[in-house]
Amino acid sequence: MPEFVPASRVTRIKSSPSVAAAARVRELKAEGRRILDLTVGEPDFDTPQHIKDAAAAAIDRGETKYTSVTGTPELQKAILQTLHRKTGQHYTAGEITIGGGGKQVIFTAFMATLDAGDEVVISAPYWVSYPDMVLANEGTPVIVSCGEDTGFKLTPEALAGALTERTKWVILNTPSNPTGAVYSREELAGLAAVLKDHPGVYVLTDEIYDEIHFGEEPITSLVAVAPELKDRVLVTNGVSKAYAMTGWRLGYAGGPAPLVAAINKLQSQMSSCPSSISQAAAAAALTGDHAFVRESVEVYRERRDAAVSGLNAVNGLQCATPEGAFYAYINCAGVIGKTTPDGRQISNDEDFTLYLLEAASVAVIQGSAYGLSPYFRISYATGLPVIDDAIAAIEKAVRALA
């Protein structure tokens, strides 16, 4: 049998660190260990009943066939209304694309636009998939480190310094995975002022967590702040996070018609259309009662406050308060260089996360996976008892270091 040689696009990328961490947790649980899992980036709530009912009703009506590449009329209408509500801008059916999750929409956008050597500006810490999506589509990730001094956010000065004649995209993720950072109107306006001088640069705004925020004002979109950029901004979103629908795999985006047409052309050859049942469920989510979203955000707020308070009480750890999403990004510089009870040195954040898994049975993800060390990410999309037990175990493990 001949040796299998994968395509170069496969060898250019690595497996998702968050997926790998989740797989390791499942393995340990299968071995009988109780693992306090703070890795999972999905709500622990069930999908709201009215959304499940809408899916069941669609099945009963026989809506189990192919749909248009651009989705059912009901979902198109729901997305157009949602985009207008969130951005203040009017989109048409020719300016929206629907895919099997926000991840597929983003990947297909890069597939539709990137050629070898095209650059994509990505601020670190970043969602783990951004650089590899760019690499898989022959682009070049340009990583800009954004530390705690800027709230883990890209500044106009840093953006201006990263742009070149090869820049095709800039990615903005607000609220952020992994930090929970949120860009204000003023911060977005500052970035928009830079982008106005670079008319060939597109902006991908990943707003998948925009319903999960803890401020008094709604999350602001770049398009709302700078509508003059609308013809080169792809506003991406989905139903996975806000509506506890990760497994339904339904994402969408609004953007300039030529770009959307290119994405939909690829989509027509990739999967024809998203699941018709998931589309019915997503339409119900976007147009239905949002009480679940409001209630879940208050639960996340309680969990966030408990996690931040508990972690900041651990000697050697520092945790900024997230403004949105359900993640916290913890500075662990204070434990780097210390020694474990069995004599191993903690040389970096990956060493520390492995130590927590082995010594404390707490699963977290190292900051190096997100492009900025020494940190680790936790998800508080899990119950308070798990969070409290995990923090107690982390405190005990850190206290044991010498």
N, C-alpha and C positions, 0 to 999 in steps of 0.2 A: 504494500500500500504506500503510495507516494506521501512524502511529508507535507503536511498542511502548512501553507504560508499565508497568513492573513494579509489583507490589503494594508497599504501604508497608513491609511486613515485610522485603522484599528491600532496599529503599533504606536501611533503618535499620542494616543490618549491613555489614561489610566481608568480603572474602575472607580466609581463614586465612593469616596471615603465614608460617607454617611450610610450608603447601602452596605458597605463592607462591615461597618460597625454594627449595624442592625443584624446582619447575618451572624456575626460572632456572638452577639447576645443570645440569639436563638439557639446556637450550638450549646452555649453554657447552660441555658435553661433546660435544654433537652438532657443534659448530663445531671440534672437535679439540683443545680445551684440556684439560689434566689438572687437574682440580679436586679439591682435598683437602676432601672433603665432611664437615663435622661438624654438619650440620643434621638428619639423618634420625632420627626418633624411633621406630625399630623395630629389633629385633634383627637382626644380620647372620647369625645361625645359621639353618639349615634347620629346619623343623618335625620333631620327633622321629619316627623311623620307626614306632613302635607307634601313634602318632596317625594317621599317614597310612594305615597298614594298616587301622585301624578304619574310616576313611572309605571305603577301597576295598571292604572287606567289606560295608559298608552298601549301597554301589552294587550289589554282586553279589547281595545279598539282595533287591534291588528296593525298597529304602527311599528312593525318589525322589519321593514324593508329599507332599501337604500334611500338616503335623502340626497338633496343637492350637496355638492361639495361645500357650499357656503351655509348649509344647515337648513332646518325647517323654517317656514315663515314665522312661526310663533317664537322660536329662539332668536331669529334675526331681529324681530321687533323688540324683544326683551333686551338684547345686547345694545341695540341702538339707543333705547331709552336709558339704559344704565350708563353708557358712555356719556350721554348728554348730561345726566344728573351729576356725574362725577367730574366732568371736564368743562361743562358749559358749552361744548362745541357740538355742532350738528354733524353727524356722520351718515353716510348712505350705505345701502346694502353692498355696493361695490367697494366699500372701504373697510369691510370687516372680514376677518378670517376666523374659522373655528377648527380646533384640532383636538386630538386625544390628550388633553392636559396642556397647561401652560408650557410645560417643558417641550412638548412637540412643536408648539407654535414658535418658540424661540429658536429651536434647532432648525426648523424649516426656513425661518427668516434668514438665518445665517447661510443656509444652503442656497437660498435664492439670490444672495447678494455678494458673497465673498469669493474672491479669486486669490490665487497664491500671492502672498506678500501683503494683502490688505490687512490693515491694523484695526484692532478693536480695543478701545481704552476701557479697562476694568479696574475699579477701585478696590483695594484690599483693606479689610477683610471682604471676601466675595462669596457668593453662593458657589459651592464646589464645582458645579457643572459648567459655569460660564467659560473658563479657559479651555476646557476639553471640547466643548461644543465648537469653539472657534477653531481649535487645532484640527478637529475632525473634518472641518470644511475648508481646510487649507489656509485659514487666516493666521495672523500673528497676534497673540494677546499682548497688550501693553499694560503691565501691572503698575498701578500707582498706589503706593502705601499711604494709608490714611489712618493715623494713630488716634489715640485718645485725646490728643491736644486739639483735634478738629472734630471731636465727637464721632470718630470713625467715618467722616464724610468727606467727599471730594470738594475741594475749594476751587474757586475760579482760577487762582494762580497755578494750582497743580494741574488743572485741566488744560490751561493754556500751554503749560510746559510739556504736556504729553501729546498734543496734537501735531501731526505732520501732514505732508501732502499725501501720505498713504492711509490716513485714518478714514475708515469707512463707517464705523459705529462708535458710539459712547454708550455704555450701559449704566443706567441709574436704577437702583433697587431701593424702594422706599415704601413701607418700612423694610428694614434690612434683615435678611438672613445672612450672617449669624448674629448681628449685634442688636437688632431692634431699633437702630437709629432711624430717625425720620427727618427728611429735609423740610425746612420751613419755606414759606413763600419767598422770603428775602434771600435765602440760600439758593433756591431754584432760579430766582431772578438774576442772581450773580452768575450762575452757570449759563443761563440763557444769553446774557450779554456777551459772553465769550463765544458761544456757538453761533451767534448772528454773524460773526466775522469769518465763519468757516461754512459757507453754504453747501459744500459737498458732503458734510458729515451728517449721518443719520443718528438718531437717539432712540435706544430701546429702553422704555421705562417699564420695569417689572414691578407691578403694583398688586401682586397676588395677595399681600397681607393688608391691603388698605382699609379693610373693615375692622381689623384688629388693632386698635390704637387707643391710647390712654389719655390723650389730651382732650380739651374741651372742643376744639375745632376739628372738623373732618380733615383727613389727609388731603393734601393739595397735589394736583398733577402738574407736571411741567407744561402741558398743553393749556391748562387753565391760567397759568401765570404768564405764559408767552405764546398766545394763540398764533402769532406770526410764524412759529416754528411747526405748526400742525402738519404741513406738507412734507415733513421729514422726521416725524416722531411716530414710532410704533408703540401704542399704549397696550401692554399685554396684561391679562388678568385671567381669572378662572373662578370656579366654584369650589375648588378643593378645600381651601383653608377656612374661609369664613363660614361655610355651610356644612363642614364636616363631610365632604364628599370626595376624599382623596381617591377612593377606588372607582369612582364613576368616570374618571378620566375625561374631563371636559374643560378646555381652555379656549380663550378667544383673544382677539386683538383688534384694535382699530388703527388705521393708518392710511397713508396716501394710496390712492387707487392703483397706480402702476406697481408699487411694491406688493400690495395685497394680491393683485392678479398673478404676480410671479409666485407668491407663496401658494395660492390656491391651485395653480398649475401643477406644482410639485405634489401638493396634497392629493390631487386627482389621480396621480400615479402611485402614491404611497398607500393610502388606505381608503380612497374613494370618498369617505365621509366619516365623521364620528358616529358612535353608536346612536341610533335613533331613540332608544330608551333613555340614554343619558341626556340627550338633548331635551326630551320632555321634562326630565327631572330638573335640568338646569334652568329651563324657562320658568318653572314653578319657583325655583330658588330665587331667581332675580326679580320676579314680579310679586312674589307672595309676602306673607307676614315676616318681618325682620326681627320679631321679638327674640327668637333664638340667638341671633347674632348679638344683640345688645346684652342678653343675659350671659352668654358665653364670655364676652369681653370682660364683664365684671368678675367672673370666675378666674379668668386669666390674670386680671389685675391683682386679685387676692394671692394667687400663686406667685406672681412676679414679686410682690412685696415680701412674701415669706422667703423666697429664694435669695433675693438681693440682701435682705437683712441678715439672713443666716450665713451667707457666704462672706459678707463683709466682716462678720465676727470671727472668721477663721484667720489666725495669724499667718501672714504670707500671701493671702489672696485679696484681690480688690475687684469689685464688681460695680460698673456703672449701671445706672437705672435705665432699662430699655424703655423707649417711648411707644413701641408698637411690636407687632408679631408676637411670638411666644418663645423667644430665645433670650439668653443672656450670655455675654462674652466676658469671661473672667480672666483677669490678669494674674498669672501665677509666677511672675518673676521672683517673688519672695521665697519660692521653694526650689528654684533652680540652683544646683550646686550642692544641695543637701544629700544625705545618704539614707537609704532605707534600712530597716532593722536587719536585713540579711546582707548588708554591705554594698549594695549597688548604688551608684551615684545617679541622681536625677540630673541629667545633662540638658534636657530640653522638654518642651511641653508634651511630646509624644511619650517620653519616658514617664512623665508624671501621670498621663492618662492610663498607661498600662499598669502603673503602680496602683492607681485607684481601682482598676478592674480586679487586679489580683488580690490586693490587701483589704479592700473595702467593699468589693462586689458592687461598685458603682461604675456605670458605663457612661462616659462622656466622649466628646470628639476633640482631638487636639487642634490647636489653632493653626498649625502648619498646613492643615488641610484647607484652610480658608485664606491662606496667603499672608498671615500676620502672626508672629510668635513674640513672646511666650504667653499664650492664652489657651483656654479651652472653652468649648461651647456646651451649654446645657439647653435642653428644651423643657419648659414647664407646661407642656401640653399633657400633663399627667396629674394624678391626684395629689392633694396636699400630704397625705400620709407617706407617699413615696418620696416626695420632695423633702419632707422633714427627716425621714429616715436616712436619705441619701446625704443630706448636709451633716447630720450627726456622724455618719460613717466617714465622710470626708474630713471632718474636724479631728476625729480620732486618728485617721491615717496620717494627717499632716503633723499632728502632735507627736507621732512616733518617729518622725524624721529627725536626724541629728545633723 
